[in-house]
Amino acid sequence: MVVFFNGKRFFALAATAVILYAAGPPVGQATSAQLREELVRYAGFTEPEIAALEKGEVVVKRVKTSDKRDVAVFGIVRIAEVAPVSMAEFRESFSQRGNREMEGKGRFSDPPNIADLATLELEDRDFDELKKCRIGDCDINMSAKWIGRFNTEIDWNAADHRQKATELFRSMMLEYAAEYAIRGASSLGENVNRREPLDLAEAHRELPKELPLLDIFGFGLRKYMADFPAADLPGVQNELHWSAFDFGLNPTVTLTHAAAFTSGVAGNDSHLVLTRQVYSTRYLDASISLTALIRIPNGETVESYIVFTDRSRSDAFGGVLGGVARTAVEAEATDRVRRLLESSAARLTEPEAEQRPVDVVVEEEPQSWASWLRANWLLATASLLALLGLGSYLLFPKRSDRHGIGSDK
């Protein structure tokens, strides 16, 4: 079963993607040496960075990508040995209670139904854009089918056009969720709102190919996501959510699928949550994120690490200002990942830290050309990537034990 959330997209930053599998050794056989080899291979960790990690420092790296449209970040921190924690406790350690940008959220039933979207509302800027949407010229990501329906089925001069447009938008989101629940990423079609159409299924095939650690610690989680929903992985839990955000520029709505898996090795559970952004109205094209608590038995002790890594794609990085945008986004994402890892580590190792809210407000910088540029449209882009690309599931309350909500597949 699957349950999804809504999300947002800005300047075309990518959010979630299809995962491909390569078999690896089970968690019980994984070693610290394998972890370090992966850090060097994927994120280019240096000896000083490995040494810093060993001392318990948070290490966050910008990862080189072969596609100029992609941005990738990798963060890890080693924490003191702690008692086994549940998946719910681990995810709670990442919760962003201070998030001011979220306007709404919801969890889909199994199967999804229109009532799941009852609280999803559009904003003035959404109506303005939907009214003028045409193929090749629309600020909202849509297929030709849905652009056509908004052009022909809504009388934009009628008194009730907002209500009708909202109902049609909810129907579109429901179709995305329902089709994904049945056919997975293969159901994602082509967005034609830009001059160059975007094949979503293809984007979701490409991004996860380089995502690290899954082949060593993932127990087939990569293949599970790639083949979802046809694949089988005992113990995995799925969630499908919708979310609505407003970062002060254009609002964004997203659909997100999170697959959560616990290794269950001799009480030293490793928890992995693989998050795919299924759809975003703005800014993000595709994204895949992995958040994990990795525990590696080492003699009589257990080494524990918290990991966050994300790969996101946006055509905003391919334009004239792509390099400038990339630099700002990478800097902002790196900063946010660092703060989230610090907060999660504190919550898991210091009980009193449980009550401290997570700061998700970007600090102001001294005025300069770079800070001014970043404080405007680039900052908004960076903020969206950092919040959406950081695993959308982290923004939502812990899942229920009811069947159909975070239940076993």
Secondary structure, DSSP 8 states (H G I E B T S, - for coil): ---EE-----TTB-------------GGG--HHHHHHHHHHHH---HHHHHHHHTT--EEEEE--SSTTEEEEEEEEEE-------HHHHHHTT--TT--SEEEEEE--SS--GGGGTT----HHHHHHHHH-BTTB-SS---HHHHHHHHHS--TTSTTHHHHHHHHHHHHHHHHHHHHHHHGGGG--EE-SSSS-EEHHHHHHHGGGG--SHHHHSTTHHHHHHHTTS---TT-EEEEEEEEE--SSS-EEEEEEEEEEE---TT---EEEEEEEEEESSSB-EEEEEEEEEEEEETTEEEEEEEEEEEEE-GGGGSTTHHHHHHHHHHHHHHHHHHHHHHHHHHHH-GGGGGS----S-------HHHHHIIIIIHHHHHHHHHHTT-GGGGS----SSTTSS-B-
